[in-house]
Amino acid sequence: MNLSTESFIVLPIIANCVVLFIVSLLLYARAKRLKKIEKALKRKEEQMAIRAQKHAESIIRQAVAKARELMASSKKTEKELESQLEAAIEDAKRAYEKMLTIDLAETEEKLEREAVTQLTNLTQKTDSELMTYEKQITKKIDEDYAQLRNEIAAYKKERIAGIDAELKKQIDELAMRVFAHALTQKDHEELIQIAIAKAKKELFLS
Amino acid sequence: MIEITTTKERDALIFAIDEVKDRVFTVGNTVEEYVHTTYPYFAKQILSVIGKNSTPHGIEQALAAYQKELAARQVVTLVTAVEVRASVLKKMSTFLSDTPWKHALIAIEVDPTILGGVQIKAIDRFYDYSLSTLV
């Protein structure tokens, strides 16, 4: 009984140790294989890098060669284009000069015609306006002259009336002065007394 | 005692009073004699003003007051064409006695341009009764 009990306790432990050992072996094998794979990958990577570098170098070489080729051909094209351009410019210049000469002559003629027309119109218009102004001025002068003549006549009449009135006043005054001188002292005193009596009556007795 | 009716008389009286005032302190008791001798025309007038004042100071004050009263009198100016005689002047002053200007003095102005008659100027009033109004 006791043996079987111990067996029941030891056997699982042993079994567990065996399993653990197996698992450890498996893990070790796996790790070894992983390391191998890693080495292989690293080697593959190095090879790829070398190959890419070689490929890049070959591309650069080809590009440089192409560039040299293109540069050589472009120099040639540039010269051709330059000469073509110069020729075209010369042609355009000649055509423009020709066109300009024709246009100038036409423009001159046109301007001359227009100037003559405008001058003729202006002269006609000016003549007409001058005549109108002349008529207006003559009319205005006539009116002003008539008005002035009337004003002078009125002024003359007024002045003559004024002079007449002044003359009459002076004659009256002179007559009164002569009269006053002709009065005796007694006459004057009587006049004063009459005036005083009149004043008294009018001012204080009315 | 004469009645002062014209500015001419008034001015002469004021002048006479001035003279008397100047003499009051030197002639002393002989003022009355001095007035009678020097200004017989105004003697009664001046002596009546002096009245019972016997001191030089009293006499001077009475005369000064009268001078002041004379100077303040209203004046009515009568403008005539010629100089008038005293008798006519008297009649003119009679004219004033019946008017509100009875205490006024007459000032005579001669202006030949009025030709004849009278113009009356009293303070701010003017009345023309001259012949110039007929012109």
Interface residues (C-beta under 8 A of the other chain):
Chain A: K169 D172 E173 M176 R177 F179 A180 L183 Q185 D187 H188 E189 L191 I192 Q193 I194 A195 I196 K198 A199 K200 L203 F204
Chain B: T80 A81 V82 V84 R85 V88 K91 M92 F95 D98 T99 P100 P112 L115 G116 G117 V118 I120 Y127 Y129 S130 L131 S132 L134 V135
